[in-house]
């Protein structure tokens, strides 16, 4: 399986995730690893940002520095949400550091 071509740019979002799935399946199929992998959230952020920003970057409307700034800002916002959730956990669910949320109460930020 060949990696996606940089010249063509990143494929649409489903294609990017298909690439990761096929990569993990290939590692398993050849016996390189018996484990199930998940994609690091940074890889998801990078794939989404490249999908959104690639055409503007290739046209010259965005610079490499613009891509770096976009990635940093998305990363920073995620960290800020995570920090706020961590503070909420400790303040509102007890301070004994056992702040695990039962699975049926888990949610997500969109």
Beta strands, then each sheet from edge to edge (+ up, - down):
end
